[in-house]
Amino acid sequence: MTHHVVIVGAGFGGLAAAQGLAGADVRITIIDQRNHHLFQPLLYQVGTATLATSEIAWPVRHLLRKRKEVTTLLGAVTGVDTENRKVLLEDGGIVAYDTLILATGARHAYFGHDEWEPFAPGLKTLEDATTIRRRVLLSFERAEREADPARRAALLTFVIVGGGPTGVELSGAIAELAHQNLPEEYRHIDTRKARVVLIEAGPRILPSFTEDLSAYAHASLERLGVEIQLGQAVRECSDQGVIYGDQPLAANVILWAAGVRASAAAAWAGLPADNAGRALVEPDLTAPGHPEIFVIGDTATINAWHGKPVPGIAPAAKQQGTHVARTIRMRLRGNTAQRPFRYRHSGNLATIGKRAAVIDFGWIKVRGWLAWWLWGLAHIYFLIGVRNRLAVALSWLWIYATGSRSAHLITQGEQRPRPN
Ligand SMILES: Cc1cc2nc3c(=O)[nH]c(=O)nc-3n(C[C@H](O)[C@H](O)[C@H](O)COP(=O)(O)OP(=O)(O)OC[C@H]3O[C@@H](n4cnc5c(N)ncnc54)[C@H](O)[C@@H]3O)c2cc1C
């Protein structure tokens, strides 16, 4: 019987593993709870009305259509029977494996305050992005009709919690939307007066970048009109706004970009995990005591970057997927030697609005418009398919030249404990 590899998760790590196994003598089943692979680095642009959902996500089944040995299944995994080598699905389905690759990623976390989620959505899925877009655009709509000045001010206050790349990108894009793109569309409010407040508990934004790049990003965001509050943790999120430090701030829109928690993969397989729920894996990315199970990407943690933890970014997940595929190929040829994974870091990137970015390649640092163009080219290169590359490039050039955003749509309703 042909060796059966089951991959759970069709994100960056899972897809790289499937690609790395092309031509190997295996059957592959790839299971994901969503029918699409999502390019998360551009998710904030869907949330801020720059790109459409279909420009950054692709049906997994379509991506793998030419690989006859690959079966794609839509389903949520809820457990792994490691003894009998079976993956358990939420709907009662069971999929047996010879080798299992768990690549189920991570989600945002609220530091033990999950009750904040309805008031402060995070950004991880297409639904999250359209929820954010709807809340942001609806806030302007409601402000246009609001007679009470205090209430109008709250409707025009946008709080972003967390000063990492996602918080910086969201706040820069919302500030540009409010201060540059929307003013001429409204008659009763001046959207240039909207407040965009970025709250970071640490001493500086972009802590994973060098101090000079972080200072540059800080100054660039302030130029776009973002207010940055450092050294103050958010203590409360509610339908009234936030409390950070001792200060209440009335705000209709709060966006959460602070903290992540791994998927439950470690718990499914009974594996040791760190505080963020990431599985602690062996140097070759296998689960301790289970050489037939690999755990990769954001749902695992390993000190394979010159002794430091591998960062939770797309290139790391891809490298791990490729590494695991090679290990499986070697095993099939009878070579069972342990192959430790070593991470190669190519750089940190973050964009600040549509005219500046910061890039730290380690050997060289770039900032400003040149960094923005490099950032844009890199992201276009990593998108899947010529059509999407052209569509995204065209959307950006159009916005760059005219300032008008095409994805300005309020769609879908939502269930939440307050009206919006
Ligand atoms: C807003 C945002 C911006 C980012 N920006 C950047 C960036 O600019 N550069 C960068 O390098 N990285 C960025 N990242 C991080 C990067 O996206 C992740 O590191 C990368 O996606 C991790 O890959 P992965 O394969 O581990 O998980 P993912 O790509 O998250 O894939 C996990 C997959 O598993 C599926 N899944 C989860 N649970 C289950 C289940 N129970 N059953 C079945 N399927 C399941 C999910 O649907 C998903 O398809 C960003 C992340 C976010 C959220």
The ligand as an SDF file (V2000), in Angstrom:
LIG
                    3D

 53 58  0  0  0  0  0  0  0  0999 V2000
   -2.5550   39.7270    9.9180 C   0  0  0  0  0  0  0  0  0  0  0  0
   -1.3060   38.9390    9.7180 C   0  0  0  0  0  0  0  0  0  0  0  0
   -0.2590   39.5000    9.0210 C   0  0  0  0  0  0  0  0  0  0  0  0
    0.9150   38.7770    8.8240 C   0  0  0  0  0  0  0  0  0  0  0  0
    1.9260   39.3630    8.1120 N   0  0  0  0  0  0  0  0  0  0  0  0
    3.0280   38.6420    7.8270 C   0  0  0  0  0  0  0  0  0  0  0  0
    4.0430   39.1830    7.0060 C   0  0  0  0  0  0  0  0  0  0  0  0
    3.9520   40.3330    6.5570 O   0  0  0  0  0  0  0  0  0  0  0  0
    5.1250   38.4020    6.7210 N   0  0  0  0  0  0  0  0  0  0  0  0
    5.2280   37.1350    7.1970 C   0  0  0  0  0  0  0  0  0  0  0  0
    6.2020   36.4490    6.8710 O   0  0  0  0  0  0  0  0  0  0  0  0
    4.3010   36.6000    8.0020 N   0  0  0  0  0  0  0  0  0  0  0  0
    3.1990   37.3140    8.3250 C   0  0  0  0  0  0  0  0  0  0  0  0
    2.2320   36.7890    9.1280 N   0  0  0  0  0  0  0  0  0  0  0  0
    2.4580   35.4790    9.7550 C   0  0  0  0  0  0  0  0  0  0  0  0
    2.2120   34.3450    8.7750 C   0  0  0  0  0  0  0  0  0  0  0  0
    0.9910   34.5240    8.1110 O   0  0  0  0  0  0  0  0  0  0  0  0
    2.2370   33.0400    9.5660 C   0  0  0  0  0  0  0  0  0  0  0  0
    3.4660   32.9230   10.2080 O   0  0  0  0  0  0  0  0  0  0  0  0
    2.0250   31.8510    8.6270 C   0  0  0  0  0  0  0  0  0  0  0  0
    0.7540   31.9200    8.0430 O   0  0  0  0  0  0  0  0  0  0  0  0
    2.1870   30.5540    9.3960 C   0  0  0  0  0  0  0  0  0  0  0  0
    1.9670   29.4970    8.5110 O   0  0  0  0  0  0  0  0  0  0  0  0
    1.3200   28.1450    9.0480 P   0  0  0  0  0  0  0  0  0  0  0  0
    1.3450   27.2010    7.9030 O   0  0  0  0  0  0  0  0  0  0  0  0
    1.9580   27.7400   10.3150 O   0  0  0  0  0  0  0  0  0  0  0  0
   -0.1710   28.5350    9.4220 O   0  0  0  0  0  0  0  0  0  0  0  0
   -1.3060   29.2290    8.5590 P   0  0  0  0  0  0  0  0  0  0  0  0
   -0.7560   29.8230    7.3210 O   0  0  0  0  0  0  0  0  0  0  0  0
   -2.0470   30.0930    9.5000 O   0  0  0  0  0  0  0  0  0  0  0  0
   -2.2080   28.0070    8.1160 O   0  0  0  0  0  0  0  0  0  0  0  0
   -2.9090   27.2230    9.0360 C   0  0  0  0  0  0  0  0  0  0  0  0
   -4.0140   26.5000    8.2960 C   0  0  0  0  0  0  0  0  0  0  0  0
   -4.5630   25.5240    9.1550 O   0  0  0  0  0  0  0  0  0  0  0  0
   -5.9620   25.5410    9.0590 C   0  0  0  0  0  0  0  0  0  0  0  0
   -6.5050   25.0310   10.3200 N   0  0  0  0  0  0  0  0  0  0  0  0
   -6.3740   25.5750   11.5460 C   0  0  0  0  0  0  0  0  0  0  0  0
   -7.0070   24.8160   12.4670 N   0  0  0  0  0  0  0  0  0  0  0  0
   -7.5410   23.7670   11.7880 C   0  0  0  0  0  0  0  0  0  0  0  0
   -8.3110   22.6310   12.1830 C   0  0  0  0  0  0  0  0  0  0  0  0
   -8.6730   22.4370   13.4610 N   0  0  0  0  0  0  0  0  0  0  0  0
   -8.6960   21.7660   11.2360 N   0  0  0  0  0  0  0  0  0  0  0  0
   -8.3620   21.9480    9.9270 C   0  0  0  0  0  0  0  0  0  0  0  0
   -7.6310   23.0090    9.5120 N   0  0  0  0  0  0  0  0  0  0  0  0
   -7.2190   23.9010   10.4290 C   0  0  0  0  0  0  0  0  0  0  0  0
   -6.2900   26.9980    8.8160 C   0  0  0  0  0  0  0  0  0  0  0  0
   -7.5640   27.1360    8.2100 O   0  0  0  0  0  0  0  0  0  0  0  0
   -5.1510   27.4310    7.9070 C   0  0  0  0  0  0  0  0  0  0  0  0
   -5.4610   27.2560    6.5450 O   0  0  0  0  0  0  0  0  0  0  0  0
    1.0420   37.4690    9.3500 C   0  0  0  0  0  0  0  0  0  0  0  0
   -0.0140   36.9110   10.0620 C   0  0  0  0  0  0  0  0  0  0  0  0
   -1.1760   37.6360   10.2390 C   0  0  0  0  0  0  0  0  0  0  0  0
   -2.3180   37.0200   10.9910 C   0  0  0  0  0  0  0  0  0  0  0  0
  1  2  1  0
  2  3  1  0
  2 52  2  0
  3  4  2  0
  4  5  1  0
  4 50  1  0
  5  6  2  0
  6  7  1  0
  6 13  1  0
  7  8  2  0
  7  9  1  0
  9 10  1  0
 10 11  2  0
 10 12  1  0
 12 13  2  0
 13 14  1  0
 14 15  1  0
 14 50  1  0
 15 16  1  0
 16 17  1  0
 16 18  1  0
 18 19  1  0
 18 20  1  0
 20 21  1  0
 20 22  1  0
 22 23  1  0
 23 24  1  0
 24 25  2  0
 24 26  1  0
 24 27  1  0
 27 28  1  0
 28 29  2  0
 28 30  1  0
 28 31  1  0
 31 32  1  0
 32 33  1  0
 33 34  1  0
 33 48  1  0
 34 35  1  0
 35 36  1  0
 35 46  1  0
 36 37  1  0
 36 45  1  0
 37 38  2  0
 38 39  1  0
 39 40  1  0
 39 45  2  0
 40 41  1  0
 40 42  2  0
 42 43  1  0
 43 44  2  0
 44 45  1  0
 46 47  1  0
 46 48  1  0
 48 49  1  0
 50 51  2  0
 51 52  1  0
 52 53  1  0
M  END
$$$$
